[in-house]
Amino acid sequence: MSVVNQIVSSFSNNKSLYIGEKITMSEHMIQTAMLAEKYNCSNDLVCSSLLHDYGHFILKNPDELVKNEEDGKHEEVGHKFLKQYFVRNVVEPIKYHVKAKRYLARTEKYYQNLSEASKVSLKLQGGIMNDAETKIFQNSEFFENSIQLRKFDEMAKKTNIKIKSINDYKKLLISKLI
């Protein structure tokens, strides 16, 4: 239960803007979870959506990494931390949501619709997937949920909209603990 309190505190205390966007990281992650709910996704995927960028809270200075053209591998950092506490169906899509972006960016329409900040991070994260990477990723167990999470991720960057509180998700977080 203490990890849930830590997560709630991280969300509540986050005031820094989501890297290159006009909303905070907390707002972005809550919007992502709200989209998963809107599309009637499983509670596992709603929880994944809520926590998908949690690694940014763990990294010391994500903005500085981007300025230095470094990838902080937030998806791996978040996954490593969260897998100690949450069920596999929650944490695995988090681990693969960057791969999902690299996969989806293979289509011109998806790539063109990325925000400028997402295009910058895509380059740092390895760029568009090649054919060999694509085959491996398509055959992974969490491919579909990772793709869905990524699509919500890209849509969850709206300003001036009413969003839920992290406290609205406490019961969900508790229900997904190991």
C-alpha positions in Angstrom: 0.0 0.0 0.0 2.9 2.4 0.7 3.9 2.3 -3.0 0.4 3.5 -3.9 0.9 6.5 -1.5 4.3 7.1 -3.1 2.7 7.1 -6.6 -0.1 9.4 -5.5 2.4 11.8 -3.9 4.5 11.8 -7.1 1.5 12.7 -9.2 0.3 15.3 -6.8 3.7 17.0 -6.4 4.5 17.1 -10.1 4.4 20.6 -11.5 7.0 20.3 -14.3 5.8 20.2 -17.8 5.8 17.0 -19.8 8.9 17.2 -21.9 8.3 19.7 -24.7 4.5 19.7 -24.2 2.1 22.2 -22.6 0.8 20.0 -19.8 2.4 18.4 -16.8 3.5 14.8 -16.7 0.8 14.0 -14.2 -1.9 15.6 -16.5 -0.6 13.6 -19.4 -0.7 10.3 -17.6 -4.1 10.9 -16.2 -5.4 11.9 -19.6 -4.0 8.7 -21.0 -5.8 6.6 -18.4 -9.0 8.6 -19.0 -8.8 7.7 -22.7 -8.3 4.0 -21.9 -11.5 4.2 -19.7 -13.4 6.1 -22.5 -12.6 3.2 -24.9 -13.7 0.6 -22.3 -10.3 -1.0 -22.0 -9.5 -3.5 -19.3 -8.6 -2.2 -15.8 -5.1 -3.6 -16.5 -4.7 -1.3 -19.5 -6.2 1.7 -17.7 -3.6 1.2 -14.9 -0.8 0.8 -17.5 -2.0 4.0 -19.2 -2.0 5.8 -15.8 1.6 4.7 -15.0 3.2 4.5 -18.5 5.5 7.5 -18.0 6.2 6.9 -14.3 9.9 6.4 -15.1 10.1 10.2 -15.8 9.3 10.8 -12.1 12.2 8.5 -11.2 14.8 10.1 -13.6 16.6 13.1 -12.1 16.0 15.6 -14.9 14.3 14.3 -18.1 14.4 17.7 -19.7 18.2 17.9 -19.3 18.5 14.4 -20.9 16.6 15.6 -24.0 18.7 18.8 -24.2 21.9 16.6 -24.1 20.3 14.4 -26.8 20.2 11.4 -24.4 17.5 8.8 -24.0 16.8 8.3 -20.3 15.0 5.0 -21.2 12.1 6.1 -18.9 10.1 3.0 -20.0 12.8 0.7 -18.7 13.3 2.7 -15.5 9.5 2.8 -14.8 9.1 -0.9 -15.6 12.0 -1.9 -13.4 10.5 0.0 -10.5 6.8 -0.9 -11.0 7.3 -4.6 -11.7 8.2 -5.0 -8.0 4.6 -4.0 -7.1 2.2 -4.5 -9.9 0.9 -7.4 -11.9 2.6 -8.3 -15.2 -0.4 -7.3 -17.3 0.0 -3.7 -16.0 3.8 -3.4 -16.3 4.6 -5.1 -19.6 2.7 -2.6 -21.9 4.6 0.1 -20.0 7.9 -1.6 -20.9 7.0 -1.7 -24.6 5.1 1.6 -25.2 8.3 3.2 -26.7 8.7 0.3 -29.0 5.1 0.8 -30.0 5.8 4.4 -31.0 8.8 3.3 -33.0 6.6 0.6 -34.7 3.7 3.0 -35.4 6.0 5.7 -36.8 6.6 3.4 -39.8 3.4 4.8 -41.2 3.8 8.4 -42.6 0.4 9.5 -41.2 1.3 8.5 -37.7 4.7 10.0 -37.9 3.3 13.3 -39.2 0.7 13.5 -36.4 3.4 13.2 -33.7 4.0 16.3 -31.7 7.4 17.9 -32.3 8.5 16.8 -28.8 7.5 13.2 -29.7 9.5 13.4 -32.9 12.6 14.5 -31.0 12.2 11.7 -28.5 11.6 9.2 -31.2 15.0 10.0 -32.7 16.6 9.6 -29.3 14.7 6.3 -28.7 16.2 4.6 -31.8 14.0 6.0 -34.5 11.6 4.2 -36.7 11.6 0.4 -36.3 13.4 -1.6 -39.0 11.8 -4.8 -40.5 13.7 -7.2 -38.2 12.6 -5.3 -35.1 9.1 -5.1 -36.4 8.7 -8.9 -36.8 10.0 -9.5 -33.3 7.7 -6.8 -31.8 4.6 -8.0 -33.7 5.0 -11.4 -32.2 5.4 -10.2 -28.6 2.7 -11.2 -26.0 1.9 -7.6 -25.2 1.9 -6.2 -28.7 -1.8 -5.2 -28.9 -1.9 -3.5 -25.5 1.3 -1.7 -26.1 0.0 -0.3 -29.4 -3.3 0.7 -27.8 -1.4 2.4 -24.9 0.8 4.2 -27.4 -2.2 5.6 -29.3 -3.8 6.9 -26.1 -0.4 8.3 -25.1 -0.3 10.4 -28.3 -3.9 11.6 -27.8 -3.3 12.6 -24.2 -1.7 16.0 -24.6 -4.7 18.4 -24.4 -4.7 21.6 -22.6 -7.5 23.2 -20.7 -9.6 20.1 -20.2 -11.2 18.8 -17.0 -9.3 15.7 -15.8 -9.6 13.4 -12.9 -7.5 13.5 -9.8 -4.9 10.8 -9.1 -6.9 10.0 -6.0 -9.7 8.8 -8.3 -7.4 6.0 -9.3 -6.2 4.8 -5.8 -8.6 1.8 -5.7 -7.5 0.7 -9.2 -3.8 1.0 -8.2 -4.5 -1.0 -5.1 -6.4 -3.7 -7.0 -3.4 -4.2 -9.4 -0.8 -4.8 -6.7 1.0 -8.1 -6.6 
